[in-house]
Protein backbone atom coordinates (compact mmCIF):
# COMPACT_ATOMS: atom_id res chain seq x y z
CA UNK A 1 0.00 0.00 0.00
CA UNK A 2 1.43 3.39 -0.96
CA UNK A 3 1.86 6.24 1.52
CA UNK A 4 -0.93 8.12 -0.27
CA UNK A 5 -3.26 5.13 0.13
CA UNK A 6 -2.37 4.84 3.82
CA UNK A 7 -3.13 8.54 4.31
CA UNK A 8 -6.44 8.16 2.43
CA UNK A 9 -7.41 5.22 4.63
CA UNK A 10 -6.54 7.24 7.74
CA UNK A 11 -8.63 10.14 6.41
CA UNK A 12 -11.61 7.81 5.97
CA UNK A 13 -11.22 6.70 9.58
CA UNK A 14 -11.12 10.30 10.83
CA UNK A 15 -14.18 11.20 8.76
CA UNK A 16 -16.08 8.22 10.20
CA UNK A 17 -15.12 9.26 13.75
CA UNK A 18 -16.18 12.87 13.15
CA UNK A 19 -19.48 11.73 11.65
CA UNK A 20 -20.21 9.37 14.55
CA UNK A 21 -19.45 12.10 17.09
CA UNK A 22 -21.39 14.78 15.20
CA UNK A 23 -18.37 17.07 15.30
CA UNK A 24 -17.88 20.10 13.07
CA UNK A 25 -14.16 19.91 12.34
CA UNK A 26 -12.02 17.53 10.27
CA UNK A 27 -8.27 17.87 10.71
CA UNK A 28 -6.22 16.04 8.11
CA UNK A 29 -3.09 18.06 8.71
CA UNK A 30 -0.76 15.90 10.82
CA UNK A 31 2.26 13.92 9.69
CA UNK A 32 -0.03 10.96 9.04
CA UNK A 33 -1.63 12.94 6.19
CA UNK A 34 1.44 14.42 4.47
CA UNK A 35 1.03 12.02 1.54
CA UNK A 36 -2.74 12.56 1.22
CA UNK A 37 -3.31 13.49 -2.41
CA UNK A 38 -7.11 13.40 -2.68
CA UNK A 39 -10.07 14.20 -0.47
CA UNK A 40 -12.54 11.42 0.27
CA UNK A 41 -16.02 12.23 -1.05
CA UNK A 42 -17.38 10.92 2.27
CA UNK A 43 -16.80 14.45 3.55
CA UNK A 44 -20.06 15.45 1.89
CA UNK A 45 -21.97 13.35 4.43
CA UNK A 46 -20.79 15.57 7.29
CA UNK A 47 -23.76 17.90 7.64
CA UNK A 48 -22.27 19.81 10.59
CA UNK A 49 -18.83 20.36 9.09
CA UNK A 50 -17.56 23.93 9.32
CA UNK A 51 -13.78 23.41 9.35
CA UNK A 52 -11.65 21.28 7.04
CA UNK A 53 -7.92 21.42 7.69
CA UNK A 54 -5.68 20.08 4.89
CA UNK A 55 -2.41 21.90 5.68
CA UNK A 56 0.70 19.97 4.75
CA UNK A 57 -1.12 17.51 2.48
CA UNK A 58 -0.67 17.06 -1.25
CA UNK A 59 -4.34 17.75 -1.98
CA UNK A 60 -4.57 20.18 -4.87
CA UNK A 61 -7.95 19.30 -6.34
CA UNK A 62 -11.37 19.06 -4.70
CA UNK A 63 -13.00 17.40 -7.71
CA UNK A 64 -14.04 14.41 -5.59
CA UNK A 65 -16.45 16.74 -3.81
CA UNK A 66 -17.98 18.14 -7.01
CA UNK A 67 -20.88 15.67 -6.96
CA UNK A 68 -22.54 17.69 -4.24
CA UNK A 69 -21.92 21.09 -5.81
CA UNK A 70 -25.18 21.40 -7.69
CA UNK A 71 -27.20 18.92 -5.66
CA UNK A 72 -30.39 19.93 -3.88
CA UNK A 73 -30.57 16.61 -2.02
CA UNK A 74 -30.85 16.88 1.78
CA UNK A 75 -27.96 14.40 1.94
CA UNK A 76 -25.75 17.03 0.34
CA UNK A 77 -26.46 19.96 2.64
CA UNK A 78 -23.11 19.96 4.40
CA UNK A 79 -20.93 23.03 4.70
CA UNK A 80 -18.50 21.37 2.29
CA UNK A 81 -21.16 21.43 -0.41
CA UNK A 82 -22.04 25.00 0.46
CA UNK A 83 -18.45 26.03 -0.06
CA UNK A 84 -18.41 24.42 -3.49
CA UNK A 85 -21.67 25.94 -4.74
CA UNK A 86 -21.42 28.91 -7.00
CA UNK A 87 -22.58 32.28 -5.59
CA UNK A 88 -25.64 32.14 -7.86
CA UNK A 89 -26.85 28.76 -6.55
VOTI-78666 format. One line per 5 residues: their letters; for each residue x, y, z of N, C-alpha, C. Coordinates in steps of 0.1 Angstrom, whole numbers, plus 5000, padded with zeros to 4 digits. Example, Ala and Ser with C-alpha at 12.3 -4.5 7.8 and 13.67 -1.06 7.14 Angstrom:
<koltors>
AS	5132,4943,5078,5123,4955,5078,5132,4967,5078 | 5128,4978,5071,5137,4989,5071,5129,5000,5079;
</koltors>
This chain:
<koltors>
XXXXX	5009,4988,5000,5000,5000,5000,5009,5012,5000 | 5006,5022,4991,5014,5034,4990,5012,5043,5002 | 5020,5053,5004,5019,5062,5015,5006,5071,5013 | 5003,5074,5000,4991,5081,4997,4978,5073,5001 | 4979,5060,4998,4967,5051,5001,4966,5050,5016;
XXXXX	4977,5049,5024,4976,5048,5038,4970,5061,5044 | 4974,5073,5038,4969,5085,5043,4954,5086,5040 | 4950,5081,5028,4936,5082,5024,4927,5073,5034 | 4933,5061,5037,4926,5052,5046,4925,5059,5060 | 4935,5065,5065,4935,5072,5077,4924,5084,5077;
XXXXX	4924,5091,5066,4914,5101,5064,4900,5096,5065 | 4897,5084,5059,4884,5078,5060,4880,5075,5074 | 4890,5070,5082,4888,5067,5096,4884,5080,5104 | 4892,5090,5101,4889,5103,5108,4875,5108,5105 | 4871,5107,5092,4858,5112,5088,4847,5104,5094;
XXXXX	4849,5091,5095,4839,5082,5102,4838,5086,5117 | 4849,5089,5123,4849,5093,5137,4841,5106,5139 | 4845,5116,5131,4838,5129,5131,4823,5127,5129 | 4819,5119,5119,4805,5117,5116,4798,5111,5128 | 4804,5101,5134,4798,5094,5146,4796,5103,5158;
XXXXX	4806,5112,5159,4806,5121,5171,4797,5134,5168 | 4794,5136,5156,4786,5148,5152,4794,5161,5153 | 4807,5159,5152,4816,5171,5153,4816,5179,5140 | 4822,5191,5142,4821,5201,5131,4835,5204,5124 | 4845,5196,5128,4858,5199,5123,4865,5186,5119;
XXXXX	4872,5186,5107,4880,5175,5103,4894,5181,5101 | 4903,5175,5108,4917,5179,5107,4925,5167,5101 | 4930,5170,5089,4938,5160,5081,4951,5167,5078 | 4957,5173,5089,4969,5181,5087,4981,5176,5095 | 4981,5164,5101,4992,5159,5108,5002,5151,5099;
XXXXX	5013,5147,5105,5023,5139,5097,5016,5127,5090 | 5007,5121,5096,5000,5110,5090,4993,5113,5077 | 4991,5126,5074,4984,5129,5062,4993,5137,5052 | 5005,5137,5054,5014,5144,5045,5013,5139,5030 | 5011,5126,5029,5010,5120,5015,4996,5120,5010;
XXXXX	4986,5125,5017,4973,5126,5012,4972,5134,5000 | 4967,5128,4989,4967,5135,4976,4953,5137,4970 | 4943,5132,4978,4929,5134,4973,4920,5134,4986 | 4909,5141,4984,4899,5142,4995,4888,5132,4994 | 4885,5124,5004,4875,5114,5003,4861,5121,5001;
XXXXX	4853,5116,4992,4840,5122,4990,4831,5120,5001 | 4834,5111,5011,4826,5109,5023,4825,5122,5031 | 4833,5132,5028,4832,5145,5035,4818,5151,5033 | 4812,5148,5022,4799,5155,5019,4788,5150,5028 | 4790,5139,5035,4780,5134,5044,4781,5140,5058;
XXXXX	4791,5149,5060,4792,5156,5073,4784,5169,5073 | 4772,5168,5077,4762,5179,5076,4766,5190,5086 | 4774,5188,5096,4777,5198,5106,4791,5204,5103 | 4798,5200,5093,4812,5204,5091,4813,5219,5088 | 4822,5225,5096,4824,5239,5093,4839,5242,5092;
XXXXX	4848,5232,5095,4862,5234,5093,4868,5222,5087 | 4876,5224,5077,4883,5213,5070,4898,5217,5069 | 4907,5211,5077,4921,5214,5077,4929,5204,5069 | 4935,5209,5058,4943,5201,5049,4958,5205,5048 | 4962,5214,5057,4976,5219,5057,4986,5208,5057;
XXXXX	4996,5209,5048,5007,5200,5047,5004,5187,5039 | 4992,5187,5033,4989,5175,5025,4993,5178,5010 | 4991,5169,5002,4993,5171,4987,4980,5173,4980 | 4970,5175,4987,4957,5178,4980,4957,5191,4973 | 4954,5190,4960,4954,5202,4951,4942,5203,4943;
XXXXX	4933,5193,4945,4920,5193,4937,4909,5188,4945 | 4898,5195,4945,4886,5191,4953,4876,5185,4944 | 4880,5180,4933,4870,5174,4923,4862,5163,4929 | 4867,5155,4938,4860,5144,4944,4847,5149,4952 | 4847,5162,4955,4835,5167,4962,4826,5174,4952;
XXXXX	4829,5175,4940,4820,5181,4930,4806,5176,4929 | 4804,5163,4932,4791,5157,4930,4781,5164,4938 | 4784,5170,4949,4775,5177,4958,4772,5191,4953 | 4781,5197,4945,4781,5211,4942,4767,5216,4938 | 4761,5209,4928,4748,5214,4923,4736,5206,4929;
XXXXX	4739,5197,4938,4728,5189,4943,4719,5197,4952 | 4706,5194,4952,4696,5199,4961,4692,5189,4971 | 4698,5177,4971,4694,5166,4980,4698,5170,4994 | 4689,5166,5004,4692,5169,5018,4704,5162,5022 | 4708,5151,5016,4720,5144,5019,4733,5152,5016;
XXXXX	4731,5162,5008,4742,5170,5003,4741,5185,5008 | 4737,5186,5021,4735,5200,5026,4747,5203,5036 | 4758,5197,5035,4769,5200,5044,4775,5213,5040 | 4783,5218,5050,4791,5230,5047,4800,5228,5035 | 4806,5216,5034,4815,5214,5023,4808,5217,5010;
XXXXX	4796,5212,5008,4788,5214,4996,4785,5229,4994 | 4782,5236,5005,4780,5250,5005,4792,5258,5000 | 4803,5254,5004,4815,5260,4999,4818,5258,4985 | 4813,5247,4979,4816,5244,4965,4805,5250,4956 | 4794,5254,4961,4783,5259,4953,4787,5273,4947;
XXXX	4783,5276,4936,4786,5289,4930,4777,5300,4937 | 4782,5312,4937,4774,5323,4944,4760,5324,4939 | 4757,5320,4927,4744,5321,4921,4735,5310,4924 | 4739,5300,4932,4731,5288,4935,4721,5291,4945;
</koltors>
